[in-house]
Amino acid sequence: MKRIWAALVYLATGLLTAIASWLAIGVMLLSVVVLPLLPVTAPHLRRIVDFDRWRLARYTGVRLQSPTPLDGPWLHRAQRVLSEPESRRDAIWLVTHAVSGTLFGAVAIGVFGALVQQPVAALLWWAVPGGMENSFGVHVDSWPKALLSVPIGIALALLLTGLPRLAAVDAQLTRKLLAPPKASLEKRLAEVVATRAAALQAHGAELRRIERNLHDGTQNKLVGVVMMLGIAERTLEQNPGNAAQALLRAQDAAGEALDELRNVVRSIHPPVLDDLGLDGAIQALAARCPVPCVLNAEPLGRLPAAVEAAAYFAVAEALTNVAKHSGARHAWVSLGTDGDQLVVVVHDDGKGGADEKQGTGLDGIRGRVAALDGTADVSSPEGGPTVLTVVLPMGR
């Protein structure tokens, strides 16, 4: 019975998304006629498809990867809608599901409604003047006619047991339409292997950097402090009047060593993330940016430390690039969520033409984000604007 009920709920909600798909088809056709509307409507149409991915995952346990959210400026979204195969798959699914979802959902609700209505008409016909009609149009006005509801109810119950098979057909059709092709899956597997290898390499490089900074910077300064304290001790024994100056030099050296140690710790995990959270930390970055920067952030709560750190360093690097290379007059940062993903967009009105090979730090952003199975997409045509879109799984 649990399987039947789950299939009924799945097919009934499929009817709702099918109705939404019919509306979406109308909007899609209008957007094709009026092309400037397409980048505006496409993100909303994708949300309908993403809801069906979620519905499929709840029913079958098979989770289909959602495409990267269509964020960023109008031109950036237009390029992605027209070029991405995910957009074509979504459009095909909307048309197919509008028909199949309506048919399957109507059958499921019709069978369930008829099964409920049969015993009502059979048992309560006498309480209604003139009798009642059952779900098959039979006018029940006598007990012999009421008894006809028994075999009809048995037939409907048998049909109801077939709903899981009908739901399985619908789920298989959804998987076939929305799942990436095999070549994409193989490419994705290769990307995962590559990003894991890059993550290990980046982790090793980070450890070596920390070790080098501690050895060449902090350790040397601490050795200097120890030597200065030794000199101060001997000076105190031989010439007490000059000991105070030696101690002050040791104190200054100790302060420099402490600052060096703080810089190393800050490069591992910025303390401001623990103090203010991700939105507060990025607000501080925006306030310090030489280019006027506006932050738009929805309430996020606390996220895993690795996710917060990756998003923070990506925004920090992007705003540094804005200040150094873009020639922009304004910059914008947006923080939001899309399902179980964190979406960070950094947008400026500069000259564009960002080149990852020219030491802009974009390659480092990609590596840090890819290590968490996220994506970093950069759009920077000549003449601008430059848009960095970072998507990170939140792991909630």
FENTA-V249405 format. One record per residue. RES is the residue in three letters. OMEGA is omega as a letter, one per 30 degrees, with the letter a starting at -180 (* if undefined). NEAR is the number of other ideal C-beta (glycine too) atoms within 8 Angstrom. D_LAST is the distance of its C-alpha to the last C-alpha in Angstrom with 2 decimals. Layout:
RES_OMEGA_NEAR_D_LAST, RES_OMEGA_NEAR_D_LAST
//
This chain:
MET_l_4_31.48, LYS_l_5_27.69, ARG_l_7_27.64, ILE_a_11_30.11, TRP_l_8_28.18, ALA_l_11_24.92, ALA_l_14_27.06, LEU_l_13_28.75, VAL_a_8_25.58, TYR_a_14_24.35, LEU_l_17_27.77, ALA_l_11_28.19, THR_l_9_25.01, GLY_l_15_26.26, LEU_l_15_29.43, LEU_l_9_27.63, THR_l_14_25.93, ALA_l_15_29.36, ILE_l_9_30.99, ALA_l_9_28.50, SER_l_14_29.32, TRP_l_10_33.01, LEU_a_8_32.44, ALA_l_11_30.34, ILE_l_11_33.24, GLY_l_8_35.60, VAL_a_11_33.51, MET_l_12_33.19, LEU_l_8_36.97, LEU_a_10_37.64, SER_l_13_35.44, VAL_l_8_37.37, VAL_l_6_40.60, VAL_a_7_39.46, LEU_a_7_37.52, PRO_l_7_36.36, LEU_a_9_34.19, LEU_l_12_32.23, PRO_l_12_29.75, VAL_a_9_29.27, THR_a_12_28.69, ALA_l_13_26.81, PRO_l_11_23.32, HIS_l_8_23.83, LEU_a_13_25.13, ARG_l_13_22.17, ARG_l_8_19.88, ILE_l_13_22.08, VAL_l_12_21.64, ASP_l_11_17.84, PHE_l_9_17.99, ASP_l_14_20.17, ARG_l_12_17.83, TRP_l_9_15.21, ARG_l_12_18.23, LEU_a_14_19.29, ALA_l_11_16.03, ARG_a_6_16.19, TYR_a_11_19.83, THR_a_7_20.24, GLY_l_5_16.96, VAL_a_8_17.82, ARG_l_6_15.23, LEU_a_10_17.18, GLN_l_6_15.88, SER_l_8_16.17, PRO_l_9_18.67, THR_a_7_18.15, PRO_l_11_18.39, LEU_l_11_22.03, ASP_l_9_22.05, GLY_a_10_24.82, PRO_a_8_28.53, TRP_a_8_30.55, LEU_l_8_32.29, HIS_l_10_29.17, ARG_l_14_27.64, ALA_l_10_31.07, GLN_a_9_31.30, ARG_a_10_27.98, VAL_a_12_28.72, LEU_a_8_32.13, SER_a_5_31.23, GLU_l_9_27.91, PRO_l_6_28.33, GLU_l_7_25.03, SER_l_13_26.90, ARG_l_8_29.76, ARG_l_10_27.66, ASP_a_13_26.07, ALA_l_9_29.61, ILE_l_9_31.00, TRP_a_13_28.29, LEU_a_15_29.02, VAL_a_10_32.71, THR_a_10_32.37, HIS_l_15_29.86, ALA_a_12_32.02, VAL_a_9_34.79, SER_a_11_33.13, GLY_l_14_30.57, THR_a_12_33.45, LEU_a_8_35.66, PHE_a_15_33.26, GLY_l_14_31.85, ALA_l_9_35.41, VAL_a_10_36.58, ALA_a_16_33.85, ILE_l_12_34.39, GLY_l_8_38.13, VAL_a_12_38.42, PHE_l_10_36.40, GLY_l_9_38.36, ALA_a_11_41.66, LEU_l_11_40.94, VAL_a_8_40.31, GLN_a_10_43.37, GLN_a_14_45.81, PRO_l_9_46.18, VAL_l_9_46.26, ALA_a_15_49.25, ALA_a_14_50.89, LEU_a_7_50.79, LEU_a_9_51.30, TRP_a_13_53.73, TRP_a_5_56.62, ALA_a_4_55.06, VAL_l_8_55.10, PRO_a_2_58.56, GLY_l_4_59.36, GLY_a_10_56.48, MET_l_11_53.05, GLU_l_8_51.77, ASN_a_13_49.14, SER_l_8_46.36, PHE_l_6_48.88, GLY_l_6_51.47, VAL_a_8_53.78, HIS_a_8_55.61, VAL_l_15_55.47, ASP_l_8_58.54, SER_a_7_59.74, TRP_l_5_58.49, PRO_l_6_59.46, LYS_l_11_57.26, ALA_l_12_54.49, LEU_l_8_54.73, LEU_a_10_53.87, SER_a_13_50.31, VAL_l_8_49.92, PRO_l_7_50.12, ILE_l_11_48.20, GLY_l_12_45.41, ILE_l_8_45.43, ALA_l_8_45.18, LEU_l_12_42.26, ALA_l_9_40.49, LEU_l_8_40.98, LEU_l_9_39.58, LEU_l_12_36.54, THR_l_8_35.89, GLY_a_8_35.76, LEU_l_14_32.77, PRO_l_11_30.28, ARG_l_7_32.39, LEU_l_13_32.41, ALA_l_15_28.63, ALA_l_8_28.47, VAL_l_9_30.81, ASP_l_14_28.71, ALA_l_13_25.48, GLN_l_8_27.50, LEU_l_10_28.88, THR_l_12_25.49, ARG_a_12_24.28, LYS_a_7_27.62, LEU_a_11_27.47, LEU_l_13_23.92, ALA_l_7_23.21, PRO_l_6_24.24, PRO_a_6_27.66, LYS_l_5_28.22, ALA_l_6_29.31, SER_l_9_26.04, LEU_l_9_24.14, GLU_l_8_26.53, LYS_l_8_26.08, ARG_l_10_22.31, LEU_l_8_22.82, ALA_l_8_25.29, GLU_a_9_22.92, VAL_l_9_20.26, VAL_a_8_23.12, ALA_a_8_24.44, THR_l_11_21.28, ARG_l_9_20.74, ALA_l_8_24.40, ALA_l_11_24.12, ALA_l_11_21.21, LEU_l_8_23.44, GLN_l_8_26.36, ALA_l_11_24.63, HIS_l_9_23.48, GLY_l_8_27.10, ALA_l_8_28.47, GLU_l_8_26.32, LEU_l_8_27.58, ARG_l_8_31.09, ARG_l_9_30.81, ILE_l_11_29.74, GLU_a_8_32.52, ARG_l_8_35.00, ASN_l_13_34.20, LEU_a_11_34.55, HIS_a_9_37.70, ASP_a_7_39.46, GLY_a_10_38.46, THR_a_12_37.43, GLN_l_9_39.47, ASN_l_9_42.57, LYS_l_12_42.37, LEU_l_9_42.03, VAL_l_8_45.02, GLY_l_10_46.86, VAL_l_12_46.11, VAL_l_8_47.49, MET_l_8_50.58, MET_l_12_51.17, LEU_l_10_50.96, GLY_l_8_53.47, ILE_l_9_55.75, ALA_l_12_55.44, GLU_l_8_56.39, ARG_l_8_59.50, THR_l_12_60.35, LEU_l_8_60.16, GLU_a_5_62.72, GLN_a_5_65.03, ASN_a_6_64.68, PRO_a_6_62.78, GLY_a_5_63.28, ASN_a_8_61.09, ALA_a_11_58.26, ALA_l_7_56.40, GLN_l_7_56.03, ALA_l_12_54.67, LEU_l_10_52.10, LEU_l_8_50.98, ARG_l_9_50.46, ALA_l_12_48.40, GLN_l_8_46.32, ASP_l_8_45.69, ALA_l_12_44.71, ALA_l_9_42.30, GLY_l_8_40.68, GLU_l_9_40.33, ALA_l_13_38.78, LEU_l_8_36.25, ASP_l_8_35.37, GLU_l_12_35.03, LEU_l_10_32.69, ARG_l_8_30.52, ASN_l_9_30.36, VAL_a_13_29.22, VAL_a_9_26.47, ARG_l_9_25.42, SER_l_8_25.19, ILE_l_6_22.69, HIS_a_9_20.24, PRO_l_8_21.69, PRO_a_8_22.19, VAL_l_9_21.92, LEU_l_14_18.12, ASP_a_5_18.22, ASP_a_7_20.91, LEU_a_9_19.89, GLY_a_10_16.23, LEU_a_12_15.61, ASP_l_12_17.56, GLY_l_10_20.33, ALA_l_15_20.67, ILE_l_15_21.04, GLN_l_11_23.40, ALA_l_10_25.44, LEU_a_14_25.55, ALA_a_13_26.73, ALA_a_7_29.33, ARG_a_5_30.71, CYS_l_12_30.95, PRO_l_3_34.67, VAL_l_13_34.05, PRO_a_7_33.25, CYS_l_14_29.53, VAL_l_9_27.65, LEU_l_12_23.94, ASN_a_7_22.24, ALA_l_12_18.76, GLU_a_6_16.80, PRO_a_5_15.12, LEU_a_12_11.76, GLY_l_5_11.38, ARG_l_5_10.33, LEU_l_12_8.01, PRO_a_7_8.25, ALA_a_8_12.04, ALA_l_7_12.61, VAL_l_14_10.93, GLU_a_14_12.94, ALA_a_11_15.94, ALA_l_15_16.01, ALA_a_16_15.87, TYR_a_14_18.43, PHE_l_10_20.78, ALA_l_16_20.69, VAL_l_13_21.78, ALA_l_9_24.25, GLU_a_12_25.80, ALA_l_11_26.00, LEU_l_16_27.72, THR_l_9_30.03, ASN_l_14_31.02, VAL_a_17_31.64, ALA_a_9_33.93, LYS_a_6_35.74, HIS_a_8_36.16, SER_a_16_35.45, GLY_a_5_38.28, ALA_l_13_36.01, ARG_a_6_36.96, HIS_l_10_33.56, ALA_a_17_29.89, TRP_l_12_26.77, VAL_l_18_23.09, SER_l_12_20.43, LEU_l_15_16.74, GLY_l_8_14.70, THR_l_10_11.84, ASP_a_9_12.52, GLY_l_7_10.23, ASP_a_7_6.91, GLN_l_12_9.16, LEU_a_14_10.72, VAL_l_14_14.47, VAL_l_15_17.10, VAL_l_13_20.75, VAL_a_15_23.78, HIS_l_14_27.06, ASP_a_14_30.61, ASP_a_9_34.07, GLY_a_13_35.72, LYS_l_9_37.93, GLY_l_12_35.28, GLY_l_9_36.18, ALA_a_12_33.47, ASP_a_6_34.17, GLU_a_9_31.63, LYS_a_4_34.64, GLN_l_5_36.15, GLY_a_4_33.92, THR_l_9_31.67, GLY_a_9_28.57, LEU_l_13_26.82, ASP_l_7_26.92, GLY_l_8_25.17, ILE_a_15_22.38, ARG_a_10_22.02, GLY_a_11_22.01, ARG_a_12_19.39, VAL_a_14_17.02, ALA_l_14_17.97, ALA_l_13_17.19, LEU_a_11_13.42, ASP_l_7_14.20, GLY_l_11_14.49, THR_l_9_17.71, ALA_a_14_20.27, ASP_a_9_23.00, VAL_l_11_26.16, SER_a_10_28.86, SER_l_10_31.98, PRO_l_8_35.23, GLU_a_6_38.50, GLY_l_6_39.16, GLY_f_14_35.50, PRO_l_10_33.05, THR_a_16_30.42, VAL_l_13_26.81, LEU_l_15_23.91, THR_a_16_20.69, VAL_l_17_17.66, VAL_a_14_14.52, LEU_l_13_11.53, PRO_a_10_8.35, MET_l_11_5.53, GLY_l_6_3.79, ARG_*_4_0.00
//
